[in-house]
Amino acid sequence: MSTPTPSKIRSLYRSILRELPHRPLSSPSPLKQHIRSSFTTPAAPSGSAGALGIDAAEQYVQYVRAQRMYATLLERYNPGMGMDEEERVRLTARRVGMDLPEEWRKPS
């Protein structure tokens, strides 16, 4: 394994930050501060330990991207997940062209 170039490290750092929730630069989260400090501290003297860390970070970025895509697809193809049962039944009836009758309630 060769030692990673500074541009590769910068690209990886930006990829990690891209996957995190957006916050203003004036108040970075503790997680962003920790990630930045781990990227700015000098690497271990042996090149292989630094390369292993880079490989692990690349795998982490791929994992987080896959999780984000999974959540997006889950929301897209299961739109009724966050609804209660009554709302889901009403929307299902509307989908096939029916309107549910209004429930009669005794006036108080």
Disulfide bonds with the S-S distance in Angstrom:
none
